[in-house]
Amino acid sequence: MNLKALIGATKSAVKTGDWKQGEIPRSQWPSRRAKSKFYKWGPLYKWRIVTFSALGKDCRVLILLNEAKQIFRASFGVTENGDTKVICDYEFHASEPGWHCHARCDDLTAFDAGTNRFGAMRLPKYNRPHRRTEFKFGKSELSPVSAFNCAVKVFGIDKGDGVL
């Protein structure tokens, strides 16, 4: 089972969560590596976690947004044995050229949760042309609503039991 199969799969038990600010409880994004009980982001960051099942796996997407700094990240993870394996980060940040992802296309069994981005492929590559270079989803500036819609579309979360 890999990223492509999970994105294309039917989703069930989708819970969209609410937008929040401040610390992210580790229980929302399980990791044995994390030293504190919370992931700390600055006060300008908004976050939201979407959970669902796909192909019998416990999946989640962490959406992180900082409109002032033009930072967006949607991290797709699969939680197993108390750890979340991040298999794809889809992101935009002004310090790099355009929208891109860091994807692990291997079978889920080929890596462990502690490796994070090690072994991931950046698409498109840093020095290659990027088709989308503005802080927008569709024609709209990124906002909490459009950031959520972006993550739903990119990771196929709308493919399910009529949940969204």
C-alpha positions in Angstrom: 0.0 0.0 0.0 1.4 3.4 -1.0 0.4 7.1 -1.2 -1.2 6.8 -4.6 -3.4 3.9 -3.4 -4.5 5.8 -0.3 -5.3 9.0 -2.2 -7.4 7.1 -4.7 -9.2 5.0 -2.1 -12.7 5.5 -0.8 -12.6 7.4 2.5 -14.9 6.6 5.4 -15.5 7.8 9.0 -14.3 11.3 7.9 -14.1 13.9 10.8 -13.1 17.3 9.6 -12.2 18.9 12.9 -12.3 22.7 13.6 -9.7 25.4 13.0 -7.7 26.2 16.1 -4.6 28.3 17.0 -1.7 27.6 19.3 -0.3 24.3 20.4 -1.3 21.0 18.7 -1.9 18.2 21.2 0.3 15.2 20.4 -2.9 13.1 20.7 -4.1 14.8 17.6 -0.9 13.8 15.6 0.5 10.8 17.5 4.3 10.5 17.6 6.5 8.7 20.1 9.4 10.9 18.9 7.8 14.1 20.1 9.3 15.1 23.4 6.6 17.4 24.7 2.8 16.9 24.9 2.3 19.6 22.2 3.6 20.7 18.9 4.3 24.4 19.2 3.6 26.8 16.4 3.5 30.6 16.6 0.3 32.5 17.4 -0.3 33.4 13.7 -0.6 29.7 12.7 -4.0 28.2 12.3 -4.3 24.4 12.2 -6.9 21.7 11.6 -6.8 18.0 11.6 -9.0 15.8 9.4 -9.2 12.1 10.2 -10.6 9.2 8.1 -10.1 5.6 7.2 -8.8 4.4 3.8 -8.0 0.9 2.8 -8.3 -0.2 6.5 -5.7 2.4 7.7 -6.2 5.2 10.2 -5.3 8.3 8.2 -5.1 12.0 9.1 -4.2 15.3 7.4 -2.8 18.2 9.4 -3.6 21.5 7.7 -1.3 24.3 8.8 -1.9 27.9 7.6 -0.2 31.2 8.3 -1.8 33.8 6.0 0.5 36.7 7.1 3.7 34.8 6.1 2.0 33.0 3.2 2.7 29.5 4.6 0.5 26.5 3.9 1.2 22.8 4.6 -1.1 19.8 4.4 0.6 16.7 5.8 -0.9 13.3 5.0 -0.1 10.7 7.6 -1.0 7.1 8.5 -1.1 6.3 12.2 0.1 2.8 13.2 1.2 1.6 16.7 1.1 5.1 18.3 3.1 6.8 15.5 2.1 8.8 12.5 4.1 8.1 9.3 4.1 11.3 7.2 3.8 10.1 3.6 3.2 13.5 1.9 3.6 17.2 2.7 1.9 19.5 0.1 3.0 23.0 0.7 3.6 26.6 -0.2 6.0 29.0 1.5 7.4 32.2 0.1 11.0 31.1 0.7 10.8 28.5 -2.1 9.5 28.7 -5.7 5.8 27.7 -5.8 3.6 24.9 -4.7 5.3 21.6 -4.2 5.1 18.3 -2.3 7.5 16.1 -0.5 6.2 12.6 -1.2 7.2 9.1 -0.1 5.9 6.9 -2.9 7.3 3.6 -1.4 5.1 1.0 0.2 4.2 2.0 3.8 6.2 -0.9 5.2 9.4 0.5 3.6 9.9 3.2 6.2 9.2 4.1 9.8 7.6 7.1 11.4 10.9 8.4 12.7 12.3 9.1 9.2 10.0 12.0 8.4 11.1 13.6 5.1 14.2 11.5 4.7 13.8 9.6 1.5 10.9 11.7 0.2 10.9 13.1 -3.3 10.3 16.8 -3.9 7.9 17.4 -6.8 8.6 19.4 -8.8 12.3 19.6 -8.0 13.5 22.8 -6.5 15.3 24.0 -9.6 12.5 23.1 -12.1 9.7 25.3 -13.2 6.6 25.4 -11.0 3.2 25.9 -12.6 1.6 27.4 -9.6 3.6 30.2 -7.9 0.9 32.3 -6.1 -0.5 31.9 -2.6 -3.9 30.8 -4.0 -6.2 27.8 -4.4 -8.1 28.2 -7.6 -8.7 31.9 -8.0 -8.9 32.7 -4.3 -6.2 33.9 -2.0 -5.5 31.2 0.6 -7.8 31.5 3.6 -9.0 28.9 6.2 -11.9 27.9 3.8 -9.7 27.6 0.7 -6.9 25.9 2.6 -9.3 23.2 3.8 -10.7 22.8 0.3 -7.2 22.5 -1.1 -6.3 19.7 1.3 -9.5 17.8 0.6 -8.9 18.0 -3.1 -5.2 17.1 -3.1 -5.6 14.1 -0.9 -9.0 12.9 -2.3 -10.8 13.2 1.0 -14.0 13.9 -0.8 -13.9 10.4 -2.3 -16.2 8.7 0.2 -19.5 8.0 1.7 -20.9 11.4 0.7 -19.2 12.9 3.7 -18.2 16.3 2.4 
